[in-house]
């Protein structure tokens, strides 16, 4: 796991909403789910899949980009969008 993605990778949808607020997009396709958050710094896509043994889908992959499509550091995007308590 890349540094800075702790608490995101392995988290379920409820935990992600607690961290980032309501997602801008929530797309379900068969057993997969994509949640998206955006801010001035970046757009964050988090992909959730159910474990092979069954159970709640959890985040297995994170993608981040700028509004113009250029790549941005995923951990920096997570930090920029994470809500402060």
Order of alpha helices (4+ residues) and beta strands (2+ residues): alpha-beta-beta-beta-beta-alpha
